[in-house]
Amino acid sequence: MKKKVIVLSLGGSLIIPEEVDYQYLKEFKKTILKNTKNYKFIVACGGGSIARKYISALKKAGKNERFQSYSGIGATRMNARFMNYFFGIDPDKGIPRSKFTLKKYLKKRDIIFCGALDYQPNQTSDSTAAKLAKNYKSIFINLTNVKGLYDKNPKKYPNAKFIKEISWKNFNKKANESKYFPGQHFVLDQTASKIILDNKIPTYIIGKNIKQLDNILKGKKFTGTLIKG
């Protein structure tokens, strides 16, 4: 039986919030490996705090958004290489930098880590993941440092309300309430949201509790946000 492809966006805030989150990554690895019996995984890695530090310094130096975005892309690829090593994948195999290379790798491997595949304006690694979910007709699971979507930033507003389910259209409206900027904090970037809407991609947003990823993969109830319908 041909294995179904699952596309994940692994937030940089989960890989390296400040220091590498070893315990989380250990649990993430265990969950992914035990589910390779049924699935192949493409994991697009975010840049996290490393990307934001680079972007902040370039902004201070007066460099344009294109330069800032390139530094963010570099951080996503560095995190993807690290995840390769963490999973014990031969360093000689490298990480894909194009969808063509990724497709070639996927024929031979069950787990592929990548960063942003190429430079596109107004995009983060979430857009890479959304495009891949479209290409492989996959669900899209976004792993981030909050348990799902809220009506406002829960880190700033203690009274923020959790949103368990939202339509593609309403989520796209919410994503576009603010203008894109490199290193932004919203759970999915505006381009990713549009791709999800246009292609009706079932999308899950979940936090650090790794059991929720396992629940989704097994078709069980989960704690997080579902974007659909």
C-alpha positions in Angstrom: 0.0 0.0 0.0 1.3 3.4 -1.0 1.9 5.6 2.1 0.0 8.9 2.4 2.1 12.1 2.6 1.6 14.3 5.6 3.0 17.9 5.5 4.0 19.5 8.8 5.2 23.0 9.5 7.5 22.8 12.6 7.8 26.2 14.2 11.3 27.4 14.9 10.0 28.4 18.3 9.6 24.7 19.1 13.1 23.7 17.7 15.1 26.5 19.4 13.0 29.0 21.4 16.3 30.3 22.9 18.2 27.0 23.5 17.4 23.8 21.6 14.3 22.2 23.2 15.8 18.8 23.5 12.9 17.2 25.4 10.3 18.3 22.9 12.3 17.2 19.9 13.0 13.8 21.5 9.2 13.3 21.8 8.6 14.7 18.3 11.1 12.3 16.8 9.5 9.3 18.7 6.0 10.3 17.4 7.1 10.7 13.8 9.1 7.5 13.7 6.3 5.4 15.1 3.9 6.8 12.4 6.1 6.1 9.4 4.4 2.7 9.2 1.5 4.5 7.7 2.8 7.8 6.4 5.6 9.7 4.8 6.4 13.1 6.3 7.5 16.4 4.8 8.5 18.7 7.7 9.1 22.4 6.8 11.1 24.0 9.5 10.7 27.6 10.7 13.5 30.0 11.6 12.3 31.0 15.1 14.3 33.2 17.3 17.5 32.8 15.1 15.6 34.2 12.1 14.1 37.1 14.2 17.5 38.0 15.6 19.1 38.2 12.1 16.1 40.1 10.7 16.1 42.6 13.6 19.8 43.3 13.1 19.4 43.8 9.3 16.4 46.1 9.9 18.4 48.2 12.4 21.2 48.4 9.7 18.6 49.8 7.3 18.6 46.7 5.0 15.5 46.1 2.9 12.9 43.4 3.4 14.4 41.2 0.7 17.7 41.0 2.6 15.8 40.4 5.8 13.8 37.6 4.2 16.9 35.9 2.8 18.4 35.8 6.3 15.2 34.2 7.6 15.3 31.6 4.8 18.9 30.8 5.8 17.8 30.2 9.4 15.0 27.8 8.3 17.5 25.8 6.3 19.9 25.7 9.2 17.2 24.4 11.4 16.2 21.8 8.8 19.8 20.5 8.6 19.9 20.3 12.4 16.7 18.3 12.4 18.2 15.9 9.8 21.1 15.3 12.1 18.8 15.0 15.1 17.0 12.2 13.3 20.3 10.6 12.3 19.8 11.2 8.6 23.1 10.9 6.7 24.5 14.5 6.3 25.6 13.7 2.7 21.9 13.4 1.7 21.5 17.1 2.6 18.2 19.0 2.5 16.1 19.8 -0.6 16.2 23.4 -1.8 13.6 22.9 -4.6 10.3 21.0 -4.9 12.0 18.8 -7.6 14.8 17.7 -5.3 12.2 17.1 -2.5 10.1 14.9 -4.8 13.2 12.8 -5.6 14.1 12.4 -1.9 10.6 11.4 -1.0 10.7 8.4 -3.3 13.5 6.9 -1.2 12.8 8.3 2.3 9.9 8.4 4.8 11.0 11.7 6.4 12.1 14.8 4.7 13.1 18.1 6.4 13.3 21.3 4.5 13.4 25.0 5.1 11.9 27.6 2.8 12.5 26.2 -0.7 13.1 29.5 -2.5 12.8 33.2 -2.1 9.3 34.6 -2.6 8.1 38.0 -1.2 5.7 38.0 1.8 6.2 34.4 2.7 7.5 32.3 5.5 8.2 28.5 5.7 4.4 28.2 6.3 3.9 29.1 2.7 6.4 26.4 1.7 4.4 23.9 3.7 1.1 25.0 2.3 2.3 24.7 -1.3 3.6 21.2 -0.5 0.3 20.2 1.1 -1.4 21.4 -2.2 1.1 19.5 -4.4 0.8 16.2 -2.4 -3.0 16.6 -1.7 -2.1 16.3 2.0 -3.6 17.7 5.2 -1.5 20.5 6.7 -0.4 20.3 10.4 1.1 23.5 11.9 3.1 22.9 15.1 3.6 26.1 17.0 4.2 27.4 20.6 0.5 28.1 21.4 -2.2 25.4 21.6 -4.1 26.7 18.6 -5.7 29.9 17.2 -7.0 32.7 19.5 -9.0 35.8 18.7 -5.9 37.8 19.8 -2.4 37.1 21.0 -2.7 35.0 24.2 0.9 35.9 25.2 -0.2 39.5 25.4 -3.9 39.2 26.4 -4.8 36.8 29.2 -8.5 37.1 28.2 -7.8 35.9 24.6 -10.5 33.4 23.5 -9.5 30.0 22.0 -10.9 29.2 18.6 -11.5 25.4 18.2 -12.7 25.5 14.6 -12.8 28.2 11.9 -13.7 28.3 8.2 -11.0 28.7 5.5 -12.6 32.1 4.6 -12.7 33.5 8.1 -9.2 32.3 8.9 -7.9 34.0 5.7 -9.7 37.3 6.9 -8.0 37.0 10.3 -4.6 36.3 8.8 -4.9 39.4 6.7 -5.9 41.7 9.5 -2.3 42.8 9.6 0.3 43.4 6.9 3.1 40.8 6.4 6.6 41.6 7.7 9.7 39.3 7.9 9.8 37.4 11.2 6.1 37.9 11.9 4.5 35.9 14.8 1.0 35.1 13.5 0.4 31.3 13.4 0.3 31.1 9.6 1.5 33.7 7.1 -1.0 35.4 4.7 0.2 33.6 1.6 -0.1 30.2 3.3 -3.6 31.2 4.4 -4.6 32.1 0.8 -3.2 28.7 -0.5 -5.2 26.9 2.1 -8.4 28.7 1.2 -8.0 28.4 -2.6 -7.2 24.7 -2.4 -9.5 23.8 0.6 -6.7 22.2 2.5 -7.8 20.8 5.9 -5.4 22.5 8.3 -4.6 21.8 12.0 -2.9 24.2 14.4 -1.5 22.5 17.6 0.9 23.4 20.3 3.7 21.7 22.3 1.7 18.8 23.6 3.0 16.1 21.2 0.1 13.8 22.0 -2.1 16.0 19.9 0.0 15.3 16.8 -0.3 11.5 17.4 -4.1 12.0 17.9 -4.5 13.7 14.5 -2.5 11.0 12.8 -4.6 8.3 14.3 -7.9 10.1 13.6 -8.7 10.7 17.3 -10.0 13.8 19.0 -7.3 16.5 19.5 -6.8 19.8 21.3 -6.0 22.5 18.8 -7.7 24.4 16.0 -9.2 22.9 12.8 -9.4 25.1 9.7 -12.0 23.6 7.3 -15.2 24.3 5.5 
